[in-house]
Amino acid sequence: MSEPTGSPAPASAPNVHAKPLWSLRPRSDREAGDAVVSNFALHWFPAKVSKASLDWSYSFWLGTASAALLLLLVLSGMPLLFLYIPSVERAYASVKDIEHVVSFGSWIRAVHRLSAHLMVAVVFLHLARVFLTGAYKNGVGRGQRREWNWVIGVVMLLVTLFLSFTGYLLPWDQLAYWAVTVGTNIASSVPLVGESMRELLLGGRTIEQPTLIRFYVLHVIALPGLLGILFLYHMWRVRKDGGLARSDREGLLAEATVVPAAPTKTYTLLGVARGTAPAIRARSLEAPETTVNSVPDLVRRAAIVVLATFAVVGILAVLIPSPLEEPANPMVTPNPAKAPWYFLWLQEVVTDTTLHVGSFTVNGALIGGVILPGLLLALMTFWPWLDRSPRDAAGWWFPQSRRTQNWIFLALCLAVVLLTILGTFMRGPYWHFFWPWETWPEIPGRI
């Protein structure tokens, strides 16, 4: 039998998806677009992105840094899963083995711990950036729902806080045990359901084995899974909303371009009707002079941010080892017992709202631990619907029409920061106030 003649059919269309990877220097717009279409990782990005949204001074790339920290948490948490034992009797010893026996164990634990703390801070800063630039407001694109993405962001901040809080208990040392004790005691002050919530969280009335198992499962499965789902939805909404709000602002400011009328034809029941298409006057967010290809411009910047985040955390992990105090002892209370640093402002508010009238004490846990933070959370969640500033106030820093709102937000942030500093450095035994240069009295732990 003779061989078939003629050239074989190509496996795919010529020059389409020709490379398994992308080129950092695409030779044409088509090659840049193919890189996004043909690569799984780059499918994340649009083919084009506005030049304005790539500005380093607009977003500071805090969202990308948050995603990099989440990735680092997953990568550093994987080896710890094989080494950590979620048992009251063995948890502390397993962490000690990670610190002193396992090769690079101390560094891996420090990377994991620092990533968690930095993620809390960076996610908060990202949220602050979005607020101060009014980026939760819709612009010129159709179907935008930026206010809902803001709500998703608030929920992601809460999940991030809870994720870090559940990991706090796992070393099972004195610092972890009593920090979680303080945190869950604040939660128990919620009227009617507070005690039930605390028991549900702890698996009992005290912090014991059921608590450790619950925190462990929440920390390694439930909360990372929930945060991952929210993160994917958050990024999908960013794409649906047309990218960063800065792009919409550029579109609002741009002069409308006119698409001239052109001869056209229409098919009707009676044949072909020739005529002229109407002239269109519109603004476009995808004008060639305002956009660039995602490959390489966006990809290069994202890679720089991710690698820089990895490098900073890796170096800090060498310089700042993770603390490990004495094993948890429910019989000995450290004095003072403090919540994790991101809840210290809350602990301080609880203290400041506790009133003493003669021998009668009004516990501030309800006012400072529930009512005030609840109002603050509700205000932050519904702020996009309360904001009546014009659309062109979104997408740039400190616009005149949002000056009052930004000042209120900054004042609240400053209050939280000051209360955190006060709780960290100026609260000593029995939660008494001390200046940083004063020496605390020698008081043994309470038994």
Secondary structure as the mmCIF struct_conf table of DSSP 4:
data_model
#
loop_
_struct_conf.conf_type_id
_struct_conf.id
_struct_conf.beg_label_comp_id
_struct_conf.beg_label_asym_id
_struct_conf.beg_label_seq_id
_struct_conf.end_label_comp_id
_struct_conf.end_label_asym_id
_struct_conf.end_label_seq_id
HELX_LH_PP_P HELX_LH_PP_P1 SER A 2 THR A 5
BEND BEND1 GLY A 6 GLY A 6
HELX_LH_PP_P HELX_LH_PP_P2 SER A 7 PRO A 10
BEND BEND2 ALA A 11 ALA A 13
TURN_TY1_P TURN_TY1_P1 PRO A 14 ASN A 15
BEND BEND3 VAL A 16 HIS A 17
BEND BEND4 PRO A 20 LEU A 21
BEND BEND5 LEU A 24 ARG A 25
BEND BEND6 ARG A 27 SER A 28
HELX_RH_AL_P HELX_RH_AL_P1 ASP A 29 SER A 38
TURN_TY1_P TURN_TY1_P2 PHE A 40 PHE A 40
HELX_RH_3T_P HELX_RH_3T_P1 ALA A 41 TRP A 44
BEND BEND7 PHE A 45 PHE A 45
BEND BEND8 ALA A 47 ALA A 47
STRN STRN1 LYS A 48 SER A 50
TURN_TY1_P TURN_TY1_P3 LYS A 51 LYS A 51
HELX_RH_3T_P HELX_RH_3T_P2 ALA A 52 LEU A 54
HELX_RH_AL_P HELX_RH_AL_P2 TRP A 56 SER A 59
TURN_TY1_P TURN_TY1_P4 PHE A 60 TRP A 61
HELX_RH_AL_P HELX_RH_AL_P3 LEU A 62 LEU A 83
TURN_TY1_P TURN_TY1_P5 VAL A 88 ARG A 90
HELX_RH_AL_P HELX_RH_AL_P4 ALA A 91 HIS A 100
TURN_TY1_P TURN_TY1_P6 VAL A 101 VAL A 101
BEND BEND9 VAL A 102 VAL A 102
TURN_TY1_P TURN_TY1_P7 SER A 103 PHE A 104
HELX_RH_AL_P HELX_RH_AL_P5 GLY A 105 LEU A 132
TURN_TY1_P TURN_TY1_P8 THR A 133 TYR A 136
BEND BEND10 LYS A 137 LYS A 137
BEND BEND11 VAL A 140 GLY A 141
TURN_TY1_P TURN_TY1_P9 ARG A 142 GLY A 143
HELX_RH_AL_P HELX_RH_AL_P6 ARG A 146 TYR A 168
BEND BEND12 LEU A 169 LEU A 169
TURN_TY1_P TURN_TY1_P10 LEU A 170 PRO A 171
STRN STRN2 ASP A 173 ASP A 173
HELX_RH_AL_P HELX_RH_AL_P7 GLN A 174 ALA A 187
TURN_TY1_P TURN_TY1_P11 SER A 188 SER A 189
BEND BEND13 VAL A 190 VAL A 190
TURN_TY1_P TURN_TY1_P12 PRO A 191 VAL A 193
HELX_RH_AL_P HELX_RH_AL_P8 GLY A 194 LEU A 202
TURN_TY1_P TURN_TY1_P13 GLY A 203 GLY A 203
BEND BEND14 GLY A 204 GLU A 208
HELX_RH_AL_P HELX_RH_AL_P9 GLN A 209 VAL A 217
HELX_RH_PI_P HELX_RH_PI_P1 LEU A 218 ALA A 222
HELX_RH_AL_P HELX_RH_AL_P10 LEU A 223 LYS A 240
TURN_TY1_P TURN_TY1_P14 ASP A 241 GLY A 242
BEND BEND15 GLY A 243 GLY A 243
HELX_RH_AL_P HELX_RH_AL_P11 ALA A 245 LEU A 253
BEND BEND16 ALA A 254 ALA A 254
HELX_LH_PP_P HELX_LH_PP_P3 GLU A 255 ALA A 256
STRN STRN3 THR A 257 VAL A 259
STRN STRN4 PRO A 263 THR A 268
TURN_TY1_P TURN_TY1_P15 LEU A 269 LEU A 270
STRN STRN5 GLY A 271 THR A 276
HELX_LH_PP_P HELX_LH_PP_P4 ALA A 277 ALA A 279
STRN STRN6 ILE A 280 ALA A 282
TURN_TY1_P TURN_TY1_P16 LEU A 285 GLU A 286
HELX_RH_3T_P HELX_RH_3T_P3 PRO A 288 THR A 290
STRN STRN7 THR A 291 ASN A 293
HELX_RH_PI_P HELX_RH_PI_P2 SER A 294 LEU A 298
HELX_RH_AL_P HELX_RH_AL_P12 VAL A 299 LEU A 319
BEND BEND17 ILE A 320 ILE A 320
HELX_LH_PP_P HELX_LH_PP_P5 PRO A 321 PRO A 323
BEND BEND18 GLU A 326 GLU A 326
STRN STRN8 PRO A 327 PRO A 327
HELX_LH_PP_P HELX_LH_PP_P6 ALA A 328 ALA A 328
TURN_TY1_P TURN_TY1_P17 PRO A 330 MET A 331
STRN STRN9 THR A 333 THR A 333
BEND BEND19 ASN A 335 PRO A 336
HELX_RH_3T_P HELX_RH_3T_P4 TRP A 341 PHE A 343
HELX_RH_AL_P HELX_RH_AL_P13 LEU A 344 ASP A 352
TURN_TY1_P TURN_TY1_P18 THR A 353 THR A 353
STRN STRN10 LEU A 355 VAL A 357
TURN_TY1_P TURN_TY1_P19 GLY A 358 SER A 359
STRN STRN11 PHE A 360 VAL A 362
TURN_TY1_P TURN_TY1_P20 GLY A 364 GLY A 364
HELX_RH_AL_P HELX_RH_AL_P14 ALA A 365 LEU A 366
HELX_RH_PI_P HELX_RH_PI_P3 ILE A 367 ILE A 371
HELX_RH_AL_P HELX_RH_AL_P15 LEU A 372 LEU A 386
HELX_RH_3T_P HELX_RH_3T_P5 ARG A 391 ALA A 393
TURN_TY1_P TURN_TY1_P21 ALA A 394 GLY A 395
BEND BEND20 TRP A 396 PHE A 398
HELX_RH_3T_P HELX_RH_3T_P6 GLN A 400 ARG A 402
HELX_RH_AL_P HELX_RH_AL_P16 ARG A 403 PHE A 425
BEND BEND21 MET A 426 MET A 426
STRN STRN12 ARG A 427 ARG A 427
HELX_RH_3T_P HELX_RH_3T_P7 PRO A 429 TRP A 431
STRN STRN13 PHE A 433 PHE A 433
TURN_TY1_P TURN_TY1_P22 PRO A 436 TRP A 437
BEND BEND22 GLU A 438 GLU A 438
HELX_LH_PP_P HELX_LH_PP_P7 THR A 439 PRO A 441
HELX_LH_PP_P HELX_LH_PP_P8 PRO A 444 GLY A 445
STRN STRN14 ARG A 446 ARG A 446
#
